[in-house]
Amino acid sequence: MTDSQKLDLLLQKMNYEEYFDRLEECTGRLGNRFDQFSERFDRLEECTGRLENRFDQFSEHFDRLEERMGRLEECFDQFRERFDRLEERMDRSDDRIAHIELHLENKTDHNIQLLAENFIDLVNKLNQAIPAADKNLAYEVKVTYLIDEVNKLRENVEAIRRKIA
C-alpha cells in the first residue's frame, strides 16, 4: 500500500465531513449563545443607563436638599439671634419692673402714707375749727389705704406659694 492510499484510507476513516458538520453545529450554537449574550449585554447597558439617569436625578434632588438645608440653617441662625435679643429685652424689662416696684414700695407708698396721715391731722384741725366736720372721711381714707396694703401682701404671699409649688 502506497502512501497516498494510506492517506486516503486515513481521510476516509476520519470522515472530515462529519467533523465539519459537527464544527458547524457547534459554531452555530456558539453564535446563538453569543447573540443571547449580546442581547443580555444590551439589556444590561439599558439598565445601566436607566440607573445612571436615576442616580443623576437623585444627585440633583440631593443638591436641592443641601441647598434647602443651608437656607434652613440661615433661618435658624436668624431665629436664634432674634431669640437672644428678645431674651435680653426681657431681662431689661424684668430689671425695670423690679426697679419700678421698689420705687412704688419705697417712695410712692411712703409718700401716700404721709399724705394720708397729714390729711388726718388736717381733718382733726378742721374738726376743731368746725365742730360739724366728721372724722369718718379721714378714717375711710386710712382704711382704704390699709385694704390696699393687705391686698398687696396677699398677692406677694400667693406669688411665693406659686414659686414654692
Stockholm file with secondary structure:
# STOCKHOLM 1.0

chainA/1-165         MTDSQKLDLLLQKMNYEEYFDRLEECTGRLGNRFDQFSERFDRLEECTGRLENRFDQFSEHFDRLEERMGRLEECFDQFRERFDRLEERMDRSDDRIAHIELHLENKTDHNIQLLAENFIDLVNKLNQAIPAADKNLAYEVKVTYLIDEVNKLRENVEAIRRKIA
#=GR chainA/1-165 SS CCHHHHHHHHHHHHTHHHHHHHHHHHHHHHHHHHHHHHHHHHHHHHHHHHHHHHHHHHHHHHHHHHHHHHHHHHHHHHHHHHHHHHHHHHHHHHHHHHHHHHHIIIIIHHHHHHHHHHHHHHHHHHHHHSTTSCTHHHHHHHHHHHHHHHHHHHHHHHHHHHHHC
#=GC SS_cons         CCHHHHHHHHHHHHTHHHHHHHHHHHHHHHHHHHHHHHHHHHHHHHHHHHHHHHHHHHHHHHHHHHHHHHHHHHHHHHHHHHHHHHHHHHHHHHHHHHHHHHHIIIIIHHHHHHHHHHHHHHHHHHHHHSTTSCTHHHHHHHHHHHHHHHHHHHHHHHHHHHHHC
//
